[in-house]
Amino acid sequence: MTTTTGIRSRRAAEVAAHRPAAKRVRRREASFGYAMIGLAVVFVAVFTFIPILASLGLSFTSWDVISSPKFVGLDNYVRLFTDGPVLASFGVTVVLAVCIVALQISLGMMLAVLANNRKRNATRVFFRTSFYLPLLASSAAVSIFMGYIFDTKFGLINYYLNEIGLPGAHWLNDPFWAKVTVVLVVVWQQVGFTFVLFVAALMSVPVDVQEAAAIDGAGPWRTLFRIKIPLISPTILFATVIAMINAMQLFDQPFIMTKGGPGTATTTATISLYQAGFQNLQFGFASAIAILLLVIIGIITGIQFIAARKLVFYQ
């Protein structure tokens, strides 16, 4: 009895001795965590919230950088909603964004399904690396390169089309084909992002669920649409939201490849913003364009999340 009591006493003493050290470790870990959160908050505040607030303030002024900002109230927004070319650029942005997101998500899913069906892991790694590489290249560099590829007279696309007896297209000089070209270039560069996301999501689908579906007689297509896609729907939502936000801010590809042309066929909202602010030095009006674009992106994102309540399955 005495021995048991002594052992308990020693254990209690050891626990008591280790408590201060354990508290210090927890305190240091908590301090480090709060410090990292603080850095993230400062970063977001400095590079996101403060610029948004500054842009909102500038949208109520007339400012050409040279003179001091002059308060004009809602004049920039009245002008914005009566400016036909600028409003048309928002329409072009929405059309291009919808096409880009639809192709990027569907093509990324198709490639992910094909790569996931490969039994050899080395093959999957090869495909993931190959499709992800274009994303690492600069959008400006890709746009310059693709501008030469799709050139009407000297481009490789028309050259090989002519070699097989097909007529070449005016890729960058025709309003319709210019839009098609921009969409193809953006999708080619961005599809690797969704592809990698979907491959990782498909690999996380429980094997026992797939085996149970196979035992019940479900074929590959039924398993894909009834089992796999519902289970990875949160990943699909994430990829769709990110792709839409990026597509609504499209600038590099249409600006470098077509200068927003021919005419205004590929003039996006960000190109209108650039023209108003950096070419015409109308930074108040450019800020109003930026705020309207932010609001539209927020509305579209909100609609996506509302629709996700019925379409997304959370395990």
Beta strands, then each sheet from edge to edge (+ up, - down):
strand 1: 61-62
strand 2: 70-71
sheet 1: 1+ 2-
end
